[in-house]
Amino acid sequence: MSSPTPPKKKQLSSELRMALAFALMGIILYGSQWVYKKLGYAVPGSTETKTQTTKAATGQTGATGAAETAANAPLAPGGPEAPAAAVAASNETEWSLNTDVYHVVFTNRGAAVKSWTLRKFQDSHGKPLELVNVKGAQKVAWPFTYAFRNQKPTADLNTALWVPKPSSDGLGITYEFSDGQTTASKTFAFTKSGYLVQLADEVKVGSQGIPHLLQWRGGFGDMAVDSPESHQASIHYDLEKNKLVSEGAKAAKDGPLRQDGQYSFAGIEDQYFTAVFLAPVSNQLRTTTFYDQVGTPTKNEEAPFPGVAAGGEARNQLGVFVGPKQLAELQAVNPKLQNVIDWGWFGLIAKPLFLVLQWMTSGLVPNYGWAIIVLTIAINIAMFPLKLANLKSMRKMQALQPQLAKINEKYKGLSMTDPKAQNKQAETMALYKQHGVNPMGGCLPMLIQLPFLYAFYKVLSVTVELRHADWLWVTDLSQPEHLAIRVLPIVMVASSFLMQKMTPMTGADPSQQKMMQFMPLMWGYFFWSASSGLVLYWLTSNVVGIAQQWFFNQTAAPNMVIKTPPTIQRDGRKKA
C-alpha cells in the first residue's frame, strides 16, 4: 500500500499578496510621517445570517430549512380530473444542440443538462470551455433538475425518463413526463448566436400545481484554475437594496440557505462566467444556496462548491443567461446584469480604464499587452507635472541634508517629550519654509498611482477579455507567467533598483536609507505571483519613471545654493 502524498504547501494567493503590498505601501507612506517627526523633520501644515428572512410578494418570509429534497409526504392526486395518461421513455437518451456560441448535451433522465460548452472560449488545454463540473454533478444533481421545498410530486422527476421532442429548427427541445398522477414539462428555446435562453416548465399533481426551483449544483465554470471553489458563488440582484448579493458555499454549510424576494436575477458565477435565471415580470424569485462537497475533473480531493436553485412557481417562465461576463453581452440582456462584474473600490477608475483598453485594441494596437503599455505611458505623462514638482522638492531636500544633520546633532539625545524638542521642530520648520520644501511631498505621486495599480489589478481579475490574452512570450496576461523563471518580475525588480539609484535620497537616517534599498526586492516578492498584465503595468511605469528621472537629472541644476537659515538657540531666541 503506497504512502499518502504529503499535502502541498499553501502559497499566498495573488489577492493576499496585493493586500499585503497595499498595506506595506500604507505603512511606508503614512508611517514615514512618524519617522520624520522622530528625526525632527516636521511636516508643514496639517452577511446575511443563516436565519435571514426576505419579504416575498405574498408577505411570507424565507427561512433556512432542511435539504430541498428532504422527505415530505407526497401529494395525493387532486382535483376531479381523470388521471393523466403515462408519458415516459423506456431508456435513457441524449440530445445535442449546437449554436454559434454553445454546444449543449441534454439527457432525458431528469430532463437535465450533462454538458454546457462555450464554443468561443477555451480551457487551459485549448478546448472549448465546459461549464458543468461533471464529477460534482454526478454526485449531487445535474443542471436544470428540480428542487422542491415543501410539497413533492408522486414521482422522482430528477431520475425519471422523460420523453424528448426536439423543435423543427434544431434550436430547442421540450421534455414531457407523466406517471398518471404527476405531469411535468420543460421547454428550452435557444437562439442561433446569443447567450440568452428561454425556459418554461410546469409540474402538477392532478390539477394542483407544485412550486419548485431549477438548480445548478456541484460547481460551475472553469475547473482548471487554482482553487476554483474560491472563485465561485451564488448570486442574486436585490431590487429593494439595489445591489448584488453574493454567497459562497460556506453560507450554506449548516443547511441550504433560502433567500426570496424582489430579485432581478439569481444564479451562480465564477471569476469570468455566470449562469443566471432572469426573473419574470413580477420580479419575484425564490432562491436556495447549497453547500456541495465535490471533486473536479482535475482534482480528486473534494472541496466545498456553492450550488444554486431559483424559480419558485408551479409554472416558471424564465430567461436564462449562461455565458461570459462581457459588458456588452450583459447590458444587452438586462442592464442590471452588468453588476456581476465586480470593479472593486475604485470602480470609477477601473471600468473606464477597461473601456479605454478595449477601445485601443479595437484598432489602435494589436493586443491588450501593448494597450497596457501605451495606456501606462499616457498615464505617467499626464502625471509628469506633478512628478516634476516632486523631483524638484526632493532635490532641495537632498541639498538640505547637511543642515538637517547639524540640527539633529545639535539636539542629539533629546526625547520626543522634552520641551526643548520644540526648538528643534522650530528650526527644522524654518529651514523647510525658507526653501519651500515639503518633506512628505514625495508621497503624493505614489498615492495617486495606487488607485491605478488597484484598478489594473481589478481589470485583469474580472474582465473575461483579458483572460488568455497573450503578449509576446506571455500566454495569459491575467495569470502569472507560465515559466520556471518569470522574466517580467525579474526585469521589474532590476528597473526598480535602477530608478532608486537615479533618485535623490532625502532621508538623513542611514538605517532608513538602507531599508529603502531593499524595497525593490519586496516588490519583486509581491509581484512574483501577480498577473502578468499587472507586472507589465508596474514595469512600464518604472521605465517611464527612469526616463523622466534621467531628463530631470540632465536639465535640473546639479547644485543648489542654500542660504543658512536663522539659528534658534535652545532658549528659543534667534542668534544675531
N, C-alpha and C positions, 0 to 999 in steps of 0.2 A: 504494500500500500504506500503510495507516494505521499511525501510530507506536504502539508498545505503550503501554498505560495504565500510568502510573507506579504502583508499589506503594503501598498505603495505609500511613500511619504507624501503627505498632503502639502502641496505648494500653495503659496499665496496666489489668489486669483488676481487677474488684471484689475478688477474693480477695487479690491483691497489695496493693491499696490498704488492705484491712483489716489485712493483716500489717504493713504499714508503720505503720498507725495504732496497733496494739498495741505495736510496737517503740518508737514515739515516746512512748507513754504510759509504757512501762517506763523509758525514758531520763529522762523528766520526774520520775516518781515516785521512782525509785531514784537517779538521777543528782543529784537535788536534795540528797541526803544529803551528797554530796561538796561541793556548793556551800555548804551550811550550815556544814560544817566549815571550809571555806576562809575563810568570812566570820566565823567564830568562833561560829556557832550550833550548839553541840554538841548531839547528840541524847541525851536522858537514857536510861539503861538500855542494854541490849544487843539385697532381693527374690530372692526365689528366683532363682538364676542359670540361665543357659541350659542347663546340664548337670544340672539338678535331677533327682533320682530319687525317686520316691514308691512305697512298697510297695503292691502290689496284693494281692488275695486269694490269688493263686497264688504269691506270693513273688517275682514278676517285677518289674522296675523299669522306669519310664518313662524315655525319653531323647529329647532333641531330635533329630529326623530330618530328612529331606528333605521336600519338599512332600507333603501327604497323597495327592495323585493322581499321585505320581511313577510312572514306568513300571516296572511289575513284570510278570513273566511271568504271563499269565492262567492260572487253574486249568483243568486238563483236567477234563472231566466225570468225576465219581467215582461209585463205588457200582455195584451190579449192576442198579439200576432202569433201566427203559426211558426214553429221552429224553422229556421232558415236551412236551406239545403247545404250539405257539407261541400266545402271547396278546399281541397288540399292536394298537393303534389305527392307522387309516390316515391320520388327520390330527389336528392339534392342536386341542384344545377347552378351554374354560374353564368352570368351575362356581362359582357364588357361593353363599355361605351367610350368613344373617342371624340374629343372636340379639339379645337386648336390649342387649348390650354390644359386639358385633363385627359387622363386615362383612368377610368374608374371601373372596378370589378365588383359586381353585386353577387350576392348569394341568395337563393330563395329560402334558406334556413334562417328564419327570423327576419326576412326581407331586409337584410343588412348589407353593409359595405365591407369588403375584405381588403380592398386596396384603393387608395386615392392618391394618384401620382400627378405632380405638376410637371408638365412637359417642357416648360420654358426655364426651369430651374434644376440645377444638378446637385447631387450629393458630393461627398468628398472623393468618390470614385468616378465622377463624371457621368453618372447615370441619372435619369430623371428622378427627382426627389419624391420619395414615398413619405406621406404624412401619417399613415397608420402605423402604430407600433404593433406589429403583428404578434410578437411574443406577449405583449401586455394584453392585447385584445383577446387572444386565445384563453387567457386566464380569467379575465373579468367580464368583458362584453365587447361585441363588435360595434363599430359606429352605426348609429341610427336604429339601434334596438330600443326597446321600451323600458321605462322606469315607472312603476306605479307607487303611489304614496299610501292611499288608504284602501281603495277598492281594487280588487283583482278580477280579471276575467276568468272564465272557466277553463281556458286553455293557456298553456305557456307559449305565448306568441313569439318569444325570442328563440325558441328551439323548434317551433312548428315549421312545416314545409309549405310555404306559400306558393301560389300559382302566379308565374310571371306573365305579363302582357306588354311586350315592348311596343313603343309607338312606331308608326309607319315611317317617320322621318329619321329614326335611329337616335333621337336626341332625348329620349325619355323612356320611362318604364313604370308600369303600375303593377303592384303586387296585391293579391287578394287571398283572404283565408276565412274559413268558417268551419266550426265543428258542429254546426246545427244550433248552437246557443250563442257563442261568441262570433261576431263577424268583424273583420278588420280589413282596412285597405291602406296602402301607401302609394303615393304618386310622386315621382321625381321628374322635373322638366328642366332640361339644360338649354343653353344657347350655344351657337357654334363657336363663338370667340370670347365670351365673357366669363367672369368668375361668379356670377350670381345664378343660383339655382332656386327654382320654386318647388316647395314641398307642401303637399296636402295629405293628411292622413286622418283616419277615424277609427275608433274602437267602440263597439256596442255589445251589450249582452241583452238579447231580445231587442226591445225598443229603447233601452236605457243606455245613454252614453257614459263611457268610463273615462274620467280625466286621466291624463298620462303625460309623460315627458319623453322626449327623444334624447339619447345620450351619445356622448363621445368619451370613451373611457380608455384607461390603460396607456395613456401618453399620446402626444401629438407632435408632429413636426420633425425636424432634423434630429435623428437619434445618434448621429456620428460625432456631434460636438462634445467637448468636455463637459461632464455633468449636465446632461440635457434636462434633468429634472429641475435644476436650479433656474432654468430659463422659462419654465412653463407655469401657467397659472390659469385659473378660471376667471372670467371677466364678465362684467355687465355694466352698462351705462345707465346710471340712475338719473332719470329726468328731474326728479324733485331736488336732488342735491347738485344736479348739473355737473357730474363728474364720473370718471371711470373708476369702478371699484374692482380691485384685483385681489384674488385669494390664492395663496399657494396651497399645496397638498396638506400642510400641517394644520390649516384651518379646519379640516375635516377629520383630524386624527382620532378624535373621540367619537366620531359618528358623522354621517352625512350632514352637511350644513345647508339648510334650506333658506333661501332668500327670495322673497316675492315682492313685486311692486310695479311701479310705472317705469319700465325699462325700455330703452330704445333698441337694445340688442343684448344678447348674452351668449357666451361661448367659451372658447379655450384659445390659448395663444402660446407661442414660443417666442424666441428673440426676433424672428423676421417674418413669421407666418401666423395666420389666425383662421379659425373656423368659428363662425358666429351664426346664431339664429336671430333673424331680424323680426322684431315684434309685429303683430298685426296692427290694424288701425287703432285698436283700443290701447295700444302700448302696454298691455298687461302681460307680464311674463312671470311664470314660476320657474325658479332655478334651484338646482342642487349641486353642491360641490362634493366630490368623493375623494377619499384617500386610497389610492391604488398602489399597493406594494408589488411592483413587477420588474422584470428584467427587460433588456432590449436586445435587438439582433446583434449588437456589437459587444454586449456585456451581460454575462450570466448573473452577476451579483444584482440582487433586486434593490430598488430604490423607490422612495415614495413619489409617485406622479399624481398630479391632480386630474380628476375626471369631472365632467360636467353633464348635466341634463337640463333641458329647457322645454318650455311649452306650457302644459297645464290644463288644456281644454280637452273635451271628448273628441272634438274635431279641430285640429290645428292646421292653420294655413300660414306658413312662414316662408320668408325669404331666407336663403342660406348662402353666406359668403364663405368660400374656402379658397384661400389664396395668399398672396404676398401682401405685406404691409407697404404697399406703394401708394403714395399720397394721392395721385390722380385716380387710381382704381378705387380707393376707399371713398373719396369725395363723390365720385360718380354714383356709387351705390347708396350712400347715406352720409350727409355732411358730418353727423356725429361720429361716424365710424373712423374718421381720421384721428380720433383721440386714442386709438390703440397704439399709436406711435408716441412713445414717451420721450419728449425732448428734454426733460430734466429741468433743473433750477434755472438755467439760462436759455429757456426755450425761445425767448425773444431774439437771441443771437443764433442759437443752433439751427432753428428752422430756416431763417433767411440764408445762413451760411450754406446749408444743403441746397437750397433753391439756386443759389449762385453757382455752386459746383455743378449742379445738374444742367444749368443753362450753359455753362462753359463747355461741358462735354458734348453738348448737342451740336457743336460745330467749331468752336474756337480751338480746343485742344483735343488730342486723340483719346485720352482716358482720364480716370479720376486721379491717378498718381500725379500726372503733370498738372491737372487742375488744382490739386492741393498745393503744389509748389508755386504756381502762378498766383493763387489767391493769398498764400502766405507772404510772398514778396510784396503784394499790393498792400496788405495789412501793415507790414513793417514800414513801408514807405510812408503810409498815411500817419504812422506814429512817430516818424523821424523828427519832426519839430519838437515834440515833447522829449524825445530821447536826446536830442542835441542840447536842449536846455539842461538836462540831467548830466550830460557829459561835461558841460562847462562847469556845473556845480561841483562835480567830482574832481575836476582838475584844480579848482580853487581849494577844495578840501585837502587835496594832496599837497598843495603848496603851503597850507596852514599847519601841516603836521608838526614841524619843528616847534612852532609857537605853542601848539596844544600840548606837546610833550613837556615844554617848560612849565606850563600851568599845572600839569599833573604832578611834575616833580616838586613844584613849589608847595603844593598842598598834599604831598605824599603822606600817607598814614592816617589821614582824616577818615573817620567813619561817615556813613551816609547821614547819621543822625546828629553829627557835630554841627553846632550853629555856624561855625566858620566855613562849613561846606557851601553856605550860601554865597560867600565871597568868590569861591571857585566857580560856582554857577554863573555869577555875575560877570566875571572876567571872560568865561567861555562865550556867554551870550553876547558880550560886547564885541568879541572877535568875529563871531558869526555875522552879527548885524552890520559891522563895518564893511565886510566884504560880500554881503548879500548871499550868504551860504545857508542852505537848509540841509542839515546832516541826514535827514530822513528822505530827502528828495529822490534818492536812488531807488526807493521802494516803489514809487509811483508807476514807472513803466512796467514793473513786474506785476503790480496789482491790476493794471489794465490788461495785461497779457493773460492772466489767469482765467477770466471768463472765456476767452477764445480757446485756450487749451481745453477747458472742460467742454465747450461747445463742439470742438472737433472730436473729442472723446465720445460724446453722445451721438454725433452724426455717424461715426464709424460703428457704434454699438447697436443702433436701432434702424438704420436705413438699409433695406434689402438691396438697394442699388450698389452699395459698397461691398456687399457680400460677394466673395470670389472675384472682386475687381482686381486685375493684375497691373503691375508696373515693372518694366524691365525684368529683373530676376525674381521679384516678389510675386507670388501666385495669388495671394489674397490679402488685400490691404486692411481688411477687418480683423485679421489674425496676426499673431507674431510670425516672423519669418520661419519657413519650414526648412531651416538649415541648422546643422550642428553648431556652426559658428555664425551668429547673426550679425550681418555686416552693418546694417543701419545703426543699431545701438552702439557698436564699437566706434564707427565714424562720428556719431553724435557726441560720445564722450571725448574723443580727440578734439573735435571742434570746440567743445566747452572749455577744455584746457587752454586751447589757443586763444579764445576770446578772453578768458580770465587773465592770461599773461599780458594781453594788449590793454586791458582795462586798468586804470589807476586804482591802486589800493588805498582806501581812505581811512582804514582803521589804524589807530596808533598802537593797539594791543597786539603784540606778536603772536600770542596764542590764538587770538581771534583770526588773524590772517592765516595762520597755519590750518585752522579748522576749515576756513573757506576754500583752501586749496583742494580739499577732499570732496567738495560739493559735486564736481563732475562725476566722480565715481558713484556717489549716491544716486545721482540722476540716472546713471547707467543701470544701477540695480532696479530702480523703479520702472524704467522704460524697457528693461530686457524682455519682459513678458507682455508688454503693451502691444496693441495692434500696430502693424507696420505703418499704416497711414498716420497714426499719431506720432510715431517716432520720426516719420518723414516731415511732418509739420514742424516739430521742435528742431530737427537738424537744419531745415531750411531757414528757420528763424535765426539759428546760430550763424549760419553762413552769411545771411544778410547783416546780422549784427557785427560780424567780423569786418565786412566791407565798410559798414558805417563807422566803426571804430577806427579803421585804417584811414578813412577820409578825414575824420576829426583829428587824428594824431598828426596828419600831414598838413592840415590847414590851421590848426589852433596854435597859438603862441606857445613855444615849448616851456618858457619860463614866465612866471607872473611876479610882478613887483608887489610885495606885501608890505604895507605900512604897519609899523608897530603900533598896536592899539594902546590906549591909555591903560596904565597898570593900576590895578586896585590893590591897596595894601590889605593886610589881614584885618585892620581895624575898619575897613570899608571906605577909607579916604583915598582919593586919586593922588598919585605921585605927581609932582610938578615936572 
